[in-house]
Structure formats: structure tokens, C-alpha cells
């Protein structure tokens, strides 16, 4: 099954055609779209998407770039929503040292508190990892999680192997399609296919053919899968099948949701 493991379909960029994009993706063979929250204010939006489109599922979390406007009450709300609504994962959470390290302590606080919630509910996590892989590894080891996905992975092969050993899959998407992205393309080529999942991060990280200023959508995932197959010298059907199975293994609640009426399975 072709699964987009990271797509912000609730973003404002989709306000004019969100339902059309979701329906077109399903018609083109996309079996499941994982929509992660980024702050308390969009918890309801991602949940509502799953009600409107059976092939959309959601994760709940507070993104590191939103922690400066988050509160302790938001963490309590997250705990309550996780108990009540049973998301497929806690996410998108993590650490971002690319934009700024000035609030590193605050980022770490919200990250570790959300890791505790994931641990308590035995849920995987969707990790935002930007120039912070070693710190991410430190905290993931500390809390002994069930695993998850390192979204838009751009670390070293050694760091990738450490995450894999901790039960994580690595997300590859639009960045992999740029010929100048030598490290990402090499990782996509040499890492075990059983450790890779596909994503778009729509509307962000558009693939090369869309252009850096274009809007990315889940409709691009088929072609992204083709790039991965070409890099690895493997059959496209095999790549789609294995990466989809990987997503279901690391986000096991997807398997149950695939049986919902009108979901593709």
C-alpha cells in the first residue's frame, strides 16, 4: 500500500481544495495519509480530517517550532486528547536547532514531556529532527519508546543506524528527488528498504519537479516512490509494498483503521 506518512493536509495552503486533493490522492492509489498536528490549536482540525476522509489518520503533538506559544495546559490537553481519541502516534514532536537554539531548554522540555505521554500510552512518535539527531537519540534512549518515524531524515548513516536499532523507520520524500542532495540520496540507496517509509511533508519540501516555491501535495508520492525505486534499482511495486508495510508495522493502529468503511485496504 502506498502510504504518505507525513502530510500537513490541514495547512492553510489546502483551504481552497483540501477535499479535492484528498479525493484525488485516493483515486491515484494512495491508501493512507498520516496528518500530524503541530500545536493544540489544530488538534481538532486533524481529527476532523479523519472523520471526513477515511484514508486520513492523525497524530497529535506540539512541534518544536510552536513551543514558544505553547503552555503547560497544552500538554495536559494533549494527554486528554490522546486518551480520548487514540491517535496513531504522538507527533509532530522533536527538536529544531536549525531555526534557533535560543529556546533549546523550552524545546527540550516540551519534547521530553511528550515522550513521557507516548511512553505512557505505548504509542510511537513522529520525530522532527533538524540538526539535533544526537540529542534526539539521547532522549529516545532515555524513555525507551516503542519506536516511530524520523521524519525527513537528513543525518549520517551512523545516526540512521542508531535510530533503526531503536525501532524507528526513516522518512524520505521530496528532498530525495534533488540530484544535488547527495547524502540523502545515498542513504535512500544503501539503507535497508525495511527501514524506510515514504512521505511528502505537504505542503512543504516539494520535489524537484514541483520546484522549491511550489506547493507540495500527497499526489506527488507516486513519483517520489519511483525516485526511490530508481535509486535502489528495485521494482516500483516492491518499493511501494515494502514501504507501506513498514509504515503499518511502525504505526500499528493504521492496520485497524484500514478496515474502516471506504478506506483502501
C-alpha positions as a printed NumPy array, in Angstrom:
array([[  0.   ,   0.   ,   0.   ],
       [  1.226,   3.489,  -0.835],
       [  1.22 ,   5.488,   2.424],
       [  2.103,   9.145,   2.946],
       [  3.442,   9.006,   6.492],
       [  3.7  ,  12.789,   6.911],
       [  1.34 ,  15.277,   5.301],
       [  0.004,  18.534,   6.77 ],
       [ -3.258,  18.391,   4.84 ],
       [ -4.857,  20.686,   7.406],
       [ -2.491,  23.544,   6.472],
       [ -3.865,  26.808,   5.13 ],
       [ -2.327,  26.085,   1.727],
       [ -5.079,  23.48 ,   1.24 ],
       [ -8.018,  25.611,   2.369],
       [ -9.35 ,  26.067,  -1.17 ],
       [ -9.123,  22.452,  -2.341],
       [ -8.42 ,  20.167,   0.636],
       [-11.217,  17.678,  -0.081],
       [-10.359,  17.609,  -3.785],
       [ -6.703,  16.835,  -3.06 ],
       [ -7.636,  14.109,  -0.573],
       [-10.061,  12.5  ,  -3.019],
       [ -7.628,  12.728,  -5.934],
       [ -4.903,  11.096,  -3.866],
       [ -7.205,   8.199,  -3.043],
       [ -8.174,   7.841,  -6.705],
       [ -4.5  ,   7.72 ,  -7.68 ],
       [ -3.83 ,   4.81 ,  -5.358],
       [ -2.724,   6.472,  -2.134],
       [ -4.004,   4.144,   0.548],
       [ -3.409,   6.217,   3.674],
       [ -2.348,   9.742,   4.653],
       [ -0.953,  10.45 ,   8.133],
       [ -1.717,  14.029,   9.198],
       [  0.286,  15.187,  12.242],
       [ -0.771,  18.092,  14.424],
       [  1.746,  20.824,  15.212],
       [  0.036,  22.624,  18.118],
       [ -3.017,  22.496,  20.356],
       [ -4.927,  24.814,  18.038],
       [ -5.026,  22.265,  15.213],
       [ -5.819,  19.089,  17.159],
       [ -9.477,  19.341,  16.17 ],
       [ -8.623,  20.054,  12.527],
       [ -6.6  ,  16.874,  12.039],
       [ -9.228,  14.817,  13.854],
       [-11.953,  16.276,  11.655],
       [ -9.985,  15.376,   8.535],
       [-10.064,  11.724,   9.567],
       [-13.826,  11.948,  10.024],
       [-14.29 ,  13.4  ,   6.547],
       [-11.823,  11.107,   4.753],
       [-11.48 ,   7.503,   5.819],
       [ -7.983,   7.242,   4.329],
       [ -6.698,  10.098,   6.547],
       [ -5.416,   9.313,  10.034],
       [ -3.879,  11.677,  12.555],
       [ -1.149,  12.119,  15.119],
       [ -1.297,  14.622,  17.962],
       [  1.607,  16.667,  19.26 ],
       [  3.321,  20.028,  19.645],
       [  6.004,  20.846,  17.058],
       [  9.301,  22.334,  18.319],
       [  8.759,  25.484,  16.245],
       [  5.491,  26.109,  18.12 ],
       [  6.659,  25.637,  21.706],
       [  7.159,  29.366,  22.314],
       [  3.408,  29.888,  22.091],
       [  2.506,  26.641,  23.856],
       [  1.674,  26.269,  27.544],
       [  1.692,  23.612,  30.224],
       [ -2.074,  23.443,  29.777],
       [ -1.474,  22.351,  26.176],
       [  0.435,  19.327,  27.434],
       [ -2.463,  18.453,  29.727],
       [ -4.841,  18.845,  26.785],
       [ -2.634,  16.572,  24.677],
       [ -2.762,  13.902,  27.372],
       [ -6.547,  14.172,  27.482],
       [ -6.947,  14.051,  23.699],
       [ -4.641,  11.053,  23.408],
       [ -6.709,   9.167,  25.962],
       [ -9.991,  10.091,  24.307],
       [ -9.203,   9.991,  20.591],
       [ -6.462,   7.357,  20.275],
       [ -4.173,   8.864,  17.588],
       [ -1.848,   6.637,  15.573],
       [  1.175,   8.421,  17.089],
       [  2.406,  11.358,  19.131],
       [  3.648,  13.957,  16.678],
       [  4.939,  16.009,  15.215],
       [  7.414,  16.463,  18.045],
       [ 11.157,  16.876,  18.301],
       [ 13.991,  19.379,  18.354],
       [ 14.929,  22.005,  15.758],
       [ 18.339,  23.646,  16.078],
       [ 18.302,  24.957,  12.505],
       [ 15.896,  27.841,  13.055],
       [ 17.121,  28.706,  16.545],
       [ 18.848,  27.245,  19.581],
       [ 17.896,  30.205,  21.786],
       [ 14.909,  28.296,  23.185],
       [ 16.646,  24.932,  23.37 ],
       [ 15.657,  24.391,  27.006],
       [ 11.997,  25.036,  26.212],
       [ 12.113,  22.776,  23.17 ],
       [ 13.659,  20.034,  25.289],
       [ 11.017,  20.407,  27.98 ],
       [  8.098,  20.043,  25.574],
       [  9.826,  17.237,  23.71 ],
       [ 10.559,  15.147,  26.782],
       [  7.108,  15.724,  28.288],
       [  5.569,  14.451,  25.056],
       [  7.904,  11.459,  25.047],
       [  6.515,  10.657,  28.503],
       [  2.981,  10.776,  27.101],
       [  3.988,   8.474,  24.248],
       [  5.61 ,   6.096,  26.716],
       [  2.542,   6.11 ,  28.979],
       [  0.199,   5.289,  26.095],
       [  2.609,   2.901,  24.357],
       [  2.453,   4.993,  21.18 ],
       [  5.102,   5.599,  18.505],
       [  6.314,   9.125,  17.813],
       [  6.725,  11.204,  14.651],
       [ 10.035,  12.993,  15.095],
       [ 11.076,  16.378,  13.75 ],
       [ 14.861,  16.109,  13.666],
       [ 16.773,  19.092,  12.31 ],
       [ 20.419,  19.492,  13.285],
       [ 19.52 ,  17.711,  16.522],
       [ 19.923,  13.999,  15.861],
       [ 22.327,  13.278,  18.71 ],
       [ 20.097,  14.96 ,  21.289],
       [ 17.048,  13.207,  19.847],
       [ 18.853,   9.878,  20.191],
       [ 19.746,  10.673,  23.798],
       [ 16.157,  11.301,  24.84 ],
       [ 14.663,   8.483,  22.794],
       [ 17.045,   6.067,  24.509],
       [ 16.179,   7.508,  27.917],
       [ 12.45 ,   6.944,  27.542],
       [ 12.636,   3.56 ,  25.769],
       [  9.814,   4.127,  23.304],
       [  8.14 ,   1.594,  21.063],
       [  9.613,   3.365,  18.03 ],
       [  8.271,   5.701,  15.401],
       [  9.398,   7.648,  12.352],
       [ 12.267,  10.106,  11.991],
       [ 10.552,  12.396,   9.521],
       [ 12.562,  13.983,   6.657],
       [ 15.721,  12.312,   7.893],
       [ 18.933,  14.096,   6.953],
       [ 21.52 ,  12.743,   9.36 ],
       [ 24.507,  10.484,   8.918],
       [ 24.453,   6.778,   8.138],
       [ 25.684,   6.045,  11.659],
       [ 22.869,   8.115,  13.176],
       [ 20.381,   6.403,  10.875],
       [ 21.559,   3.004,  12.052],
       [ 21.205,   4.043,  15.688],
       [ 17.619,   5.171,  15.124],
       [ 16.839,   1.954,  13.261],
       [ 18.255,  -0.07 ,  16.16 ],
       [ 15.851,   1.803,  18.47 ],
       [ 12.825,   0.733,  16.415],
       [ 12.496,   3.751,  14.129],
       [ 11.804,   3.991,  10.428],
       [ 13.257,   6.865,   8.413],
       [ 11.061,   9.11 ,   6.274],
       [ 12.167,  10.036,   2.752],
       [ 10.32 ,  12.416,   0.467],
       [ 10.797,  15.425,  -1.765],
       [ 14.355,  16.234,  -0.665],
       [ 15.481,  12.868,  -2.034],
       [ 14.417,  13.865,  -5.561],
       [ 17.045,  16.618,  -5.938],
       [ 20.173,  15.375,  -7.673],
       [ 22.319,  17.687,  -5.537],
       [ 21.031,  16.044,  -2.316],
       [ 23.895,  13.571,  -2.382],
       [ 23.81 ,  12.429,   1.245],
       [ 20.054,  11.9  ,   1.378],
       [ 20.088,  10.032,  -1.928],
       [ 22.941,   7.829,  -0.776],
       [ 21.092,   6.986,   2.443],
       [ 17.965,   6.164,   0.456],
       [ 20.049,   3.897,  -1.746],
       [ 22.009,   1.948,   0.875],
       [ 19.812,   1.718,   3.977],
       [ 17.653,  -1.41 ,   4.287],
       [ 14.365,  -0.854,   2.47 ],
       [ 12.68 ,  -2.359,   5.542],
       [ 13.772,   0.774,   7.452],
       [ 12.312,   3.337,   5.032],
       [  8.884,   4.928,   4.787],
       [  7.64 ,   7.446,   2.229],
       [  6.309,  10.926,   2.942],
       [  5.587,  14.236,   1.268],
       [  5.524,  16.679,   4.215],
       [  2.931,  18.533,   2.121],
       [  2.69 ,  21.427,   1.536],
       [  6.418,  21.704,   2.352],
       [  9.578,  20.117,   0.87 ],
       [  8.267,  19.969,  -2.705],
       [ 10.054,  17.534,  -5.035],
       [ 12.373,  18.775,  -7.751],
       [  9.742,  18.726, -10.492],
       [  7.4  ,  20.945,  -8.457],
       [ 10.097,  23.498,  -7.662],
       [ 11.143,  24.941,  -4.327],
       [  8.45 ,  27.613,  -4.389],
       [  5.65 ,  25.25 ,  -5.432],
       [  3.026,  23.614,  -3.27 ],
       [  3.707,  20.008,  -2.451],
       [  0.713,  17.622,  -2.232],
       [  0.193,  13.925,  -1.494],
       [ -0.405,  13.481,  -5.243],
       [  3.386,  13.573,  -5.661],
       [  4.005,  10.433,  -3.597],
       [  3.753,   8.012,  -6.525],
       [  6.548,   9.803,  -8.331],
       [  8.602,  10.093,  -5.133],
       [  8.286,   6.311,  -4.799],
       [  9.544,   5.977,  -8.367],
       [ 12.649,   8.006,  -7.489],
       [ 13.355,   5.733,  -4.523],
       [ 12.93 ,   2.67 ,  -6.741],
       [ 15.316,   4.125,  -9.325],
       [ 17.945,   4.963,  -6.708],
       [ 17.815,   1.44 ,  -5.367],
       [ 17.438,  -0.333,  -8.688],
       [ 14.293,  -2.04 ,  -7.437],
       [ 10.831,  -2.63 ,  -8.818],
       [  8.406,   0.2  ,  -8.023],
       [  5.676,  -2.208,  -6.909],
       [  8.09 ,  -3.808,  -4.46 ],
       [  9.136,  -0.419,  -3.067],
       [  5.512,   0.625,  -2.549],
       [  4.616,  -2.693,  -0.936],
       [  7.562,  -2.783,   1.464],
       [  7.488,   0.885,   2.492],
       [  3.742,   0.602,   3.08 ],
       [  4.241,  -2.486,   5.222],
       [  6.954,  -0.642,   7.135],
       [  4.541,   2.193,   7.89 ],
       [  1.907,  -0.208,   9.189],
       [  4.458,  -2.008,  11.365],
       [  5.747,   1.164,  12.986],
       [  2.257,   2.74 ,  13.254],
       [  0.223,  -0.378,  14.067],
       [ -3.052,   1.476,  14.628],
       [ -3.115,   2.035,  10.845],
       [ -3.865,  -1.653,  10.342],
       [ -7.128,  -1.347,  12.272],
       [ -8.055,   1.911,  10.58 ],
       [ -7.572,   0.359,   7.141],
       [-10.741,  -1.631,   7.794],
       [-12.901,   1.463,   8.204],
       [-15.675,   1.865,   5.623],
       [-14.377,   3.446,   2.394],
       [-10.731,   3.052,   3.424],
       [ -8.473,   1.444,   0.866],
       [ -7.022,  -1.848,   2.053]])
